[in-house]
Amino acid sequence: MKSCLVVDDSKVIRKVARRILEELDFDIREAVDGQDALDSCLNDLPDVVLLDWNMPVMNGLDFLKALRASEGGDKPVVVFCTTENDMSHISAAISAGADEYIMKPFDREIIESKFSQVGII
Amino acid sequence: MRKEDFELLSKILKERSGLVLSEDKIYLLESRLTPIARKKGMETLDDLINEVRLRRKEDLLSEITDAMTTNESFFFRDNTPFDLFREDVLPGLLQSRASSKRLRIWCAAASTGQEPYSLAIILSELEAKLSGWKIDIVGTDLSRSVLDKARAGIYSQFEVQRGLPIKLLMKYFTQAGEMWQISEKIRKMVTYKPFNLLDSFAALGTFDVIFCRNVLIYFHQDTKAQVLDRLRRQLPADGTLFLGAAETVLGLSDKFKPVPGKRGMYVTADHADQVRKAG
């Protein structure tokens, strides 16, 4: 079973994402901000990270840069999942090493489509 | 819905589009036609049906047919046919058509444009190999309103996230408010024409590849068989037909053979014979 770290400061979003991803047979861990996610990754790298952008303490982009700079941090597939839906944010995320990008609101079909494009389902 | 109302509407739809509506699809008639009734200032769907019965106005019948035959589409739908087109069909055509450097592709149920544009994106990604080639992509659909949307190439955030990788969105789309528009370069690669699959294909010319996906499922068996036989006439012996994942030629037409292991892909029976004899 592949592992997915769901990073979002909204409990509701984490719950929705967990439900969709568990149905797709992922083992789910949660983090509430970028720092929490980074700690979780340094402890044990997940296969996939579903990543919000705007969060307290450390935002998604800073987390991504820190992850990619860490040992083995190039391995996890990172899929942004954010309300930031303009081209400049998308470009910044992809340049920083994100593999895919979901613009909220999302549904099961979008998650499934994006995860299959990056080859994890 | 009363039985005679259902029969009236299903008769109109069958005559105009070939669409076969079974009684378990009454909910679809209700959910798709009620908004048209409202738009026309009518109280209920019954009023709309009475209007149809009394006057049979062309624009109303056309609007009803559009509403019932339009289906959601997305970019690179089902992936497999597009992978097969890129990795299997196209390399063969690049060799066999090397002297004419000409390719014609027909999307026979183009809907809102996602399928022809997905093919145009694939070809655009390979443009280094295709320099000097003249490639036509023709997208046809019964509904003029979906073709208007296809020509504009403007899609919602939901539509561009179903099937389209983010890097292709970045490369081929520009943002227009809440919507995303596909680039002029890609739009110019596709020609759209309103067209009914029940009419003669002769004026369309011949094609190297035909995509006719998820439209035969709405037809009666005999209509399916006729359309398949007529599609064969628009293809050379080495042409390729793609059908939807839930569709087949088996029991309908002996003019095409499925390609083993390649879901949805069909070659002409003539070609399959040649390959068998050569092998």
Chai-1 contact restraints between the chains, C-beta under 6 A:
chainA,res_idxA,chainB,res_idxB,connection_type,confidence,min_distance_angstrom,max_distance_angstrom,comment,restraint_id
A,M87,B,Q175,contact,1.0,0.0,6.0,A-B,restraint_1
A,E100,B,I166,contact,1.0,0.0,6.0,A-B,restraint_2
A,Y101,B,I166,contact,1.0,0.0,6.0,A-B,restraint_3
A,M103,B,Q157,contact,1.0,0.0,6.0,A-B,restraint_4
A,I110,B,Q161,contact,1.0,0.0,6.0,A-B,restraint_5
A,S113,B,R162,contact,1.0,0.0,6.0,A-B,restraint_6
A,S113,B,G163,contact,1.0,0.0,6.0,A-B,restraint_7
A,Q117,B,P165,contact,1.0,0.0,6.0,A-B,restraint_8
